[in-house]
């Protein structure tokens, strides 16, 4: 599953690409390495307009599974745990310029980076979000107890580019304004038609061996 991605574009580029009308992110720096439990920008609908808002990456685990690490990826959208958050008002776009999967190499796993092409144009993960009150945040940032906005994103079967590195799954990548609009606005069954692997010819491997992608 994807637990590392990069966003190397500034706010102006994100706002233009995703048609953002309101921006509440403040001064947003480039984010070459975004890990679970960190804050990152998302695009959601608020009062009928697209809003750029910061959210923390990772849903709480289902209660039946007990305390665990945040759930970052969503595969089984038929699960009762996820269905309440698939409504249009709980969907979001997660802006991305590249993402990483780990190759099972020895003695350590190797980060492998994927993007649409070498120039790393913006695309989006198909995200969902929810409010949640509790203690969250990376240990180095002193986790805080408050009401958080939490996000996660959908995965699907791996395509021929990601599969050799991560055979089980890859994120759902949305690459066009039409797909972004469908994910944010369409009824659930129509939106879930987007849960499919991106065709091999629309993406590529761009780098290996780093835990961040600042190129």
N, C-alpha and C positions, 0 to 999 in steps of 0.2 A: 504494500500500500504506500501511497505517496505521503511522506512526512517531512518534506523539504521542498520549498519552491522559492522563486526569486521574482522580484518586481523592480526593474531598473529604470522605470519611466517616472517622470515627475508628475505633479498634480495636474498641470495644464494638459499634458498629453492624455492622462486618464480621463479627465473631464470631457475633452473633445471626443475621444474615441467612443465613450459610453453614453454620451449625451446627458451628462450630469447637470442638473439645474441648481442643486444645493450641495455645498461642501462643508462638512462639519469636522474635517480631519485635522484642521490646524496646519502647522508647517510640517509637511510630510517629506522626509528624506528618502533617497533610494534605499531599497531593502533587498540587498543581494542574497540574503539567507533568512528565510522565514520558517521557523520551527513550530511544532505544536505548543499550545498555551501562550504563544506570543500574540500581540496585537497586530492587525493588518487591515488595510482598507477593503471595503466591500461596497457594492452598488445595490441599493434596494429601492423599492417604491415607497414613498412617504407622501401622503396627501396627493397622490396622483402624479408626483414628480420623482425623477430619479435623484437619489441622494447618495453622496459618498460619505460613508460612515466607518469608523473603526470598530472592529469586533475581535474577540479573542478566539483563536482557532482551537476547536475541540468541544464537542457536546459531552455532557455527563454520561457515564455508562448507565445502562439499565439497572434499576435497583436490584433486580434478581441476580445480577452478576457481582454485586458488591463493589467496593472501592477499587478503581482501576485508573489507568492513565486515560486522558481525554480521548473520546472517539472522534477521529479526524475524518474518516472516510465512510461513506454510506453505500452499501451494495444492494441489500435486500429492501427495496422500497415498499414491499408488501407487508413488512413487519408492522404490527400495531404501534411499536415504539416510534417509528419514523413517520407514519402516515399523518399525524396532526401537523407536522411541520412541512408538508409538501404543498400546502395551499399557496396561492400566489402571494399573499401578504407575508409569508414566511420564507419565500425564496429570495436569493440574492445572487449576484455575480461576484466572483472573486477574481479581480484583475491579476494577471500573471504574465511574465515574459519568458520564463522557463521553469521546468520542474525536474526533480531528481528522483531516481530510483537507485537502489544499491545493488551492484553486481556482487554475487557471492564468490569473491576472490579471497585468497589466503596471503598473508596472515590476517589481513583486515578487509572488510568489504569496501568496494570502490564506488563512490558516488558517480553516477552517469546522468548527464544533463540532456534534456530534450526541449526543443522549441519548434516553432513553425518553420523557421529557417535561421541562418546564421545571424541575421540582423535582429532576431528576437522581437518581432512585432507583438503587440499586446493581443492576448486572447483572454478567455475567462474559464474558470471552473464553474460548473453548475452547482451553486451552493444553496444551503438552507440555513436559517438562523432562528434563534429563540432567546428570550430573556431567561436568566437564571440567577438566583441569589445564593451565594456561598463563597468559599475561599478558593480563589483561582489565581494563577500566574506562575511564571518560572521562579524557582527557588532563589536565583540570583537577584531577582527583582522584588523580593519580599512579597509573596502572595498576599492579596488583600481580600477581605470579606465585604462584598457589596453586590449590587445588582449588575451582572455582566450581560453583555450581548455576546452570545456564543455562535460560532458558525462551523459548519462541516461541509463537505462536498461529495457529490456522487462519483462512484467508480463504475466501471464496466469491464468486459473482457478485454484483454490486451490485444493490440494490433501487432503487425509484423515488425514494427520498429521497437516498441517497448517489450514485446514478448520475450526476445532473447535474454533480456536483463531481468524482467519481472513477469513471469508467465501467467500469474494468476489474475492480474487486474491492472487497470490504468485509470487515471482520472477521466471524467467526461469533459471534453474540451469543446467549448463553444467559440466559434471563430468569426461569425458574421453578425451584423446588426439585426438581421432577421431572427437568428437563433437567440440572441440576447433578449429581444422583445418577446419571443415565444416563452422563454424560460421565466421571465418576470411577470407575464400577463396572462398566458393561456390557461385553460382548464387543466386539471392534473393529468388526465390521460394523454392529452395532446403534448403537454410539456415533457412527459416521461418518454415520449418517442425519441427525445434527444439523448437518452441513456444508451449510447452506442459508441464503439471505438471510432476515432478519427481515421479516415483512410490513410494508408501508409504513405501515399504520395503528397500528403498535406503537412507532414512534419518530418523531423529528422533528429538524430543524435548530434549534439553540438560540442560536448566536452566530457572529459573524464578526469577523476582524481582530485576534485576540490569540493569542500563543503559549502562553498558559496559560488555564485555565478555573477561576477561583476564585469565580465568582458563586454 
